[in-house]
Every structure is written in structure tokens, then in C-alpha cells.
Amino acid sequence: MTVYGALDIGGTKIAGALVDDTGTLVARAQRPTPARESTEVLMAAVTSVVDELARHPMWDAQSCFGIASAGPVDTAAGTVSPVNIPAWRRFPLVERVAAHPRMPAGTRPVLVGDAVAMTAAEHWLGAARGFDNALCMVVSTGVGGGLVLDGRLRTGRTGNAGHIGHITVDLHGSVCPCGAPGCVEGLASGTSIAAYAEASGWTPPPGGPATAAEVARSARAGDPRALAAYDRAARALAAAVAATAALVELDLAVVGGGVAQAGDTLFAPLRAHLAGYAVLDFTRGLPVVPALLALDAGLIGAAAAASATPGRSTAIPTRTAEASGRTAAWTA
């Protein structure tokens, strides 16, 4: 049995796993992320997860090791600077994990952003399985994404290719924290949906939080202000998806993350607006579907991305989509 090692590092949890070549987690470990603590306290939590995995009998059988991290990341340098982990700025995470005393000899961890990991997972086992050209998006507190082109995960020089959240879709929009005006993230993230709804006069239930999930609940009940907030988000996402399709010719767009849990409250206006933006023959009718993987998608995707890296001795098996007739190969 082929086994891949994986870490998934986010603002709330640090998870690790050994993943077999069917995408099943053979072993799993998790610690809370001490996000406001020092650099070394954070790294100690990562080391603790790796320590636990290293005690599993299959640890020494792993063929590669992948790390998915909240971004920005720099895969070429092996560093991470997660927005929600202030102590880590250009932190050499790959070097530090590679130096773990139980890391198998010759194993160099492969770093990817969390949205790219989600893309790898969805292409291997989820909604993008069998499609050669797909955009996968995570719409949550932020908006991220990744690309599969010609059947392969495309990460770009620094690992940030497909970062759709920072495409400008409103030339006169508010300046995003990234510095650009009118970014998708500033219009479509869960935080932005809740803020826009509140500014329009919507209020959460007494004592309840002002979240995108609560806005969605109000939208399903017919609240026009909540519906407008989701329509605005859907329009921004549609514009970005259409632009991406025009650039690289997509077969499919997959949307996951917390905001996607709103279901038709998001997807119905998204598909309607997309029909108005994706009007060229080769973009028209692009399917937009919900992500299929949620639990442990980051770990599965980190394993998939590591296996797909050129120069690896093994790769996740080729998958064929009978319906589309396309072959999605992870072999690099």
C-alpha cells in the first residue's frame, strides 16, 4: 500500500495524516492552532502532530509528504505568511518540517496553499474528478482558488496560481487589504456578505452573530436585504469565473467553503449572473457545482499535490471520468 504524509495548517487547527492511494486516512492527528502565540510555540504544535503520526506503523512507508497552509505561501522558498497567524511571516515551514528527526531520509515536503490543496482533493476524489480543466474555489472568510489545466494541478512559481479572490471585478470598489480595488474577496467572502447585509439594515437574530450563515438563513426566509447581499456576492464570483474561463478555457467550476453551504441561495444567482458574463462560445454553459469534499479535504489535497510533484517516484493513480470521456492524470 502506498502512503502519503500530509499536514493541513490553518488558523484554528493543525492537522496531520497518513493518506493511502485511495484517499483514505490511515492515521490522523490534530492540535489547536496557537495562532496568537510565538513562532516557536506554533512550530511546537506542528512538531507534536508529526510526532504522533511518526508513531504509526505506516510512517516509514510514506513515499512523499505534503503541507497545505493558509496563505500567502511561497512554495519556491518553502515559506508561509498566513494572514491569520501573525507570528509567521516568511516562516521556513518546509525546512523546519523536513528537519524533523523522524522524517524519512530524502523526503522534502511539498508546500501548497490551502485552496490549491482543496483543488487537488476535488480533482482526485471530488466534484472535479475526471475533468481536465477546472477552477476550484474556496469561499469562506476569504476567497481562494486553484486550477487544474490539461489534467494537472497548476500552482505557479510561488504556488498562488488561481488565487481568484484577488481578481478585480469592480474598478471603483473599495480598496482590499491586498491593496487593489474591488477584489472578489471584498465582495463575496463570508465576512463581506455579512457586512454588506448589516450596512443595508439587516440584523442578525437577537444575541446571534452577524455571519454569512445567518444572512443565508434570512435570505431563505425571503429577507430582501439578505437576498441582495448574496446576489452581490454571486455577481462578483460570476464575473471572476467568466474571466478565468475566457483566459484558460474551463470544463467546470467548483465552489466550496463555508459560504457555499448556503446552497441555492448562492448557486442560483451565481449561475444566473454567469450566463450574462460568460457569453463567448467557448465559455457559455460552464457548469458551476458545489464541492463534494469538506472533512479533511486539506489533508487529502496536500497528499495529492505532493504525489503529483515532478520527480516523485509514485503518483496518485489515473482517474477516468466515464461521463466526460476525459482522463485526469496526476502523473506529473
C-alpha positions, 0 to 999 in steps of 0.5 A, a space after each residue: 500500500 502506498 502512503 502519503 504524509 500530509 499536514 493541513 495548517 490553518 488558523 484554528 487547527 493543525 492537522 496531520 495524516 497518513 493518506 493511502 492511494 485511495 484517499 483514505 486516512 490511515 492515521 490522523 492527528 490534530 492540535 489547536 492552532 496557537 495562532 496568537 502565540 510565538 513562532 516557536 510555540 506554533 512550530 511546537 504544535 506542528 512538531 507534536 502532530 508529526 510526532 504522533 503520526 511518526 508513531 504509526 506503523 505506516 510512517 516509514 512507508 510514506 513515499 512523499 509528504 505534503 503541507 497545505 497552509 493558509 496563505 500567502 505561501 511561497 512554495 519556491 522558498 518553502 515559506 508561509 505568511 498566513 494572514 491569520 497567524 501573525 507570528 509567521 511571516 516568511 516562516 521556513 515551514 518546509 525546512 523546519 518540517 523536513 528537519 524533523 528527526 523522524 522524517 524519512 531520509 530524502 523526503 522534502 515536503 511539498 508546500 501548497 496553499 490551502 485552496 490549491 490543496 482543496 483543488 487537488 482533493 476535488 480533482 482526485 476524489 471530488 466534484 472535479 474528478 475526471 475533468 481536465 480543466 477546472 477552477 476550484 474555489 474556496 469561499 469562506 472568510 476569504 476567497 481562494 482558488 486553484 486550477 487544474 489545466 490539461 489534467 494537472 494541478 497548476 500552482 505557479 512559481 510561488 504556488 498562488 496560481 488561481 488565487 481568484 479572490 484577488 481578481 478585480 471585478 469592480 474598478 471603483 470598489 473599495 480598496 482590499 487589504 491586498 491593496 487593489 480595488 474591488 477584489 472578489 474577496 471584498 465582495 463575496 467572502 463570508 465576512 463581506 456578505 455579512 457586512 454588506 447585509 448589516 450596512 443595508 439594515 439587516 440584523 442578525 437574530 437577537 444575541 446571534 452573530 452577524 455571519 454569512 450563515 445567518 444572512 443565508 438563513 434570512 435570505 431563505 426566509 425571503 429577507 430582501 436585504 439578505 437576498 441582495 447581499 448574496 446576489 452581490 456576492 454571486 455577481 462578483 464570483 460570476 464575473 471572476 469565473 467568466 474571466 478565468 474561463 475566457 483566459 484558460 478555457 474551463 470544463 467546470 467550476 467548483 465552489 466550496 467553503 463555508 459560504 457555499 453551504 448556503 446552497 441555492 441561495 448562492 448557486 442560483 444567482 451565481 449561475 444566473 449572473 454567469 450566463 450574462 458574463 460568460 457569453 463567448 462560445 467557448 465559455 457559455 454553459 460552464 457548469 458551476 457545482 458545489 464541492 463534494 469534499 469538506 472533512 479533511 479535504 486539506 489533508 487529502 489535497 496536500 497528499 495529492 499535490 505532493 504525489 503529483 510533484 515532478 520527480 516523485 517516484 509514485 503518483 496518485 493513480 489515473 482517474 477516468 471520468 466515464 461521463 466526460 470521456 476525459 482522463 485526469 492524470 496526476 502523473 506529473 
